[in-house]
Amino acid sequence: MANIVYNPFSEFKFDNKTCFLSGAELKSADETIQVFPVWMMQAFNLEDQPFKMLDESMVTYKKLQLPCSCTTSHALEKIELEVEQAMNSGYEAVKDLSHTTLFQWVAKIVYGVVFNEIQAGIRQAVLTGEEMNFSQALVHKFRNLHAMLQSLIVPMEFEHQLPFSIQVFPVSNPENTFMYRDEINTLVFSLRMNDFAIIATLQDNGTHAIYHEDVLAKVKGHVLHPIQFEEICARYFYSAYLFNRLPEYTYMETPQKIYVEPMPLNDFTLKPIFDNWAVKTYGQVLENFWKPWGYLLFEIIKDPEHPMTFITDEQGDFKVVEGLALQ
């Protein structure tokens, strides 16, 4: 019997009686898990902190939950423990985690947020009596994210190349730092804590690592000041917005495992994979990421040909940041 990919988007099934990942019918309303790991919420006192939804409403971190069968929960607990131990240990341990493991851990959080957003949208549609307006492009992305996350519970092999890219950086974070960001429309994620930071692009077939290879080469082997990581983060979040492909994947379901193969991103139009980089727009993104240090847009793009950077010095070498507060 072949392994099967469960697709909740075919019938738009996002109730609390069905396991979010496997589609199994749940026996009890108590079969739930937290979207954000319990250990992380406790370490940074996040449980009752506000989390802003897309409709501008606020919930608390602990209110973000997923209906989850015991079987799926056990699979998640295993990976959660492995990641928790690595993240509590620090950069060297996180760097040594497999990219698939990190993808599964990140994807569960991002998809968990997506699931809660969809449930909120369904509730709103019922209240107003209007149909839920949902972008087919987003359905396509979320369906693939959900399918690949099932690698947690069914044997799955990513053929030829990974559909995602993960970067782990050593960072001189202040004590008790917790900086989480996601952008579910573009499926990009970042996390900064302990002595490390992570950026994940969840559906790009590795293209962002190529697009940013120059800056990644400059910082390799260096411990970053937080402002340097936030600059790299701004570049990734902006390039995720410029990424103009909707990746396609084939899923071959066999008795042994499910084989996932990315389709080529180049198409008959020969259009570049990324839209043109606009310095002013990038500057606005960077201004937002640099808020803790107070740099404003006019300072950042004073010289549009050479926007402000803390990655390199005037000679183009890696810049050692001194005398700037850790945030």
N, C-alpha and C positions, 0 to 999 in steps of 0.2 A: 504493500500500500504506500502510495507516494506521500511525502510530506507536503502539506498544503499551507499556502499563505492566507491568513485570515484578513479579510478586507471589510472593516466596519463602514467604509464610505459608500459601499454599493447600496446599502439600505439606510445609510445615515443613522447607524445604531450607536447612540451614545448615552444609554441609560445606566442606571446604577445596579442593574440586575445581571449584567454581562461583564465578564472579565475584559478589561480594556485591551489586553494584548492577545489573548488566545481565543476570545469569543465564547469561552465556556460559560454555561449558566451558573450563577452563584447561588449558594444555598442560604446565605444570610446577608443581611444589610451590613453586618460587621466585617465582611470580607473587603477591607479597604487597605490601601497603603498611602503614605504621604508622598506628594510630588517631590518635595525637598527632603533630603535624608534627615532622619531624626537626629543623628549625631551632629550634623552640621547646624541644624536649627538650635540645638541645645548649646553648642560651643559658642555661638554668636548671638544667643538670646533673640532668635528670629521668630519664634512661635507666634508672638502677638504683634510683630512688626507689620506695618501696612504693605500690601503688594498691589500695585495699580494694574487693573485690567484694561483691555483695549477700549472699552466703553467709558473709561475714566472712573469707573466705580472702584472702590477699595475693598479688598478682603485681607485676611491675615495669612501669613505663610502657612500656618497649620490648617487653615481651611481648604487649602489646595490638596485635594485627595483624588485617588483613582480607585474605582472598583476593581478588585484583583483577586483571582482565585488563589488557593493555597499553593498549588503547583507553581504558578507564575511567581508568587511571592517568595517561595523558597529559592527559585533561580535568581531573583533579584537580590535576595539577602546575601547570597554567595559573592556576587560581584560587588555589592555594597561594602561588605567587610574588607575585601581586597583593596578597594579604592580608599576606604576610610583609613586603613592602616598606612597606606602609602602617603596620603595627604597629611596625616598627623606626623609622619616621619619627615617629610619635606621633599624638596626638589629632586634629589637624586633618586628617591624611591618612585616619585610620580613619573619622572623621565623614563624609568625602566618598565613602567606598565605598557602593555601592548596597546597600539592605537585602536584596535577593535574593542578592547576593554574600556578604554576611555570614551570611545564613541558610544558604546552601549550605556554607560553611566550618564553621559551628557544628554544623549537622545531621550532617555527616560524622563529627565527633568523637562527638556524642551517640549517633548510630546505631551507630557503631563500638563504643562501650561496650556498647550493647544487644546487638549481635551476639555479642560475647565473653561476655556474661552468659548468653545463650541457649545458646551452645555449652557453657558450664560446667554449665548445668542439664541439658542432654542427656547429658553425660558422667556426671553424678551419677545420673540416672535409670537409665542402663545399668548402673552399678555396683550400685545397690540393687535393680534389677529392678522398680522402681515406675514408673508412668506419670508423665510430667512434668505437673505442675499449673500451667496457665498461664491467667491471667485473660483472658477474651475482650475485656474493655474495653481491656486493655493491648495485645492483639493488634491491635485496631482502631486505636489511637493509633500504634503502631509501623508498621503497614502504611501508614497515611497519611503518616507521616514519611518512610518509605522511598520511597513513590511520588513525593513532592514533591522529594526529593533527586535523583531521576532527571532533574530539570531541568538537571543537569550534563551529561547525555549525550544527551538528546532535546529537541527544541524544545518548550517548555512555556510556557503563558501563564496567569497567575493572574488570573481575571476578577473585576471589581468591587472586590475588596479582597484584600489579602495575608492568607494564613492565619496569619501569624506577626507578632510585633512585636519590634523591636530598638531598644534605647536605648543611646546612646554618651555617656559623661560624661567631662569633664576632671577628673582627680584628682591631688592632690599626693602621689604615691606615693614612698616611700623607694626608693633605688636597689636594683635586683635584686629588686623585688617580683614575685612570681608567686602569684596566688591564684585557683585554679580551683574551681568548684563545679558540680555538676549534680544534678538530681533527675529520674531517668528516668521515674518514675511520673507526674509532673505535667508533664514536658517543659519544665523551666525550667533556664536555664544562666546562669552569670556568670563573668566573667574580669576580673581586675584586674592590670595590668602597665604598665610604662613610665609615661606620664603620662595614662593613660586607663583606663576600665573599661566593660564591656559587660554588659547584661542582655538575655537573649533569652527570650521565651515562644514556643515553637515551634508551638503549635496552639491559638490562642485567638481568631483572627480580629481581632486588635487590641484586644480588650476590656480587657486590663490597662492599656494606655496611657490608656484612658478612666477606668477605675477609680481610677487613681493620678494623674489629671490635676492635682489641686491641688498635690501635692508636686512633680510634674515642673515645674509653672509656677514654684514657689518657687525651685527650684535652677537654672532656666534662666539662662544667662549667667554663672554662677559656677563657679569652680574649687573642687571639693569636697575637704574633708579626708577621709582614708580612713574615718573613723568615720561620716561622713555618707553615703558611698556604701554602707557596710555596713548602715546603717539602711534605705536604700532597697531594698537587696538583701533584707533580712529581710522587708520589706513585700511584695515581689514573690513570694518563696518561700512566704510564708504565704497570700497571695491565690491563688496557683496551687493550693494545697491546698483553698481554699474554692470554687474554680471548679467548678461542679457539672454542666457540660454535657459531652457526648461529641460533639464536632463531626463533622458529616457533610460529605462532599465528593462532587461528581459529577465524573467524568473523561470528557471527550468526546475519543475518539481519532480523529484525522483524518490524511490524508496530509501536511498541512502542519505540524501541531503537536498537542499534547495541551492541551485547555482544562480548567482546574481551577476549579470554582466552589464556594465555601463555601455551605452551606445555612444558612438563618436559625437563630440560636441560640434565639430565643424559641419556646416551644412552647405547646400548648393549656392547660397547667397554669397559665400566667402566673407561675410561680415565679421569683423573682429568679435571675439568672445566677450570683451569688456567695452562698454561705451566710453566716450572720451572723458578723461579726467578734467574736471573743472576746479581750478585752484580756489575760487571763492567758496564753492560748495564744500570742498574739503576743509577749508579754513573754518567754516561754520561747524562742521562736525568736530574738528580738533578743538575749537573753542569750548565746546560742550564737554569733551573728555578732559580738558585742562582746567575745568572750573575750580578745583581745589587750589590751583596756583594763581588764578586770577588773570590769565592772559586773555586779551580781547582780540576780536577779529582783525581790527585795523593794525594791531601789532604783528599778528601772525602773517598777514599777507601784505605787509608794508612793501616788500619786494615780491611782486607776483611771480617773478621768474624763480625766486628762491624763497619759498615760504619758510617760516621759522621752524627750526628743528633742534631737538636735543640728541638726535641719534649720531650725527656727524659734526665735526668741526669744519673750519674754513678750508682745510686741506682735504676734506673728504674722509678723514680717519674717524674711527669710533671716538665719541666725545665722552670723557669722564666728567660726570656732573658733580660739581662741588658747591657747597654753600646754599643749596636749595632744599627746602623742607621736605621731608618724607611725608607723604599723605596717603 
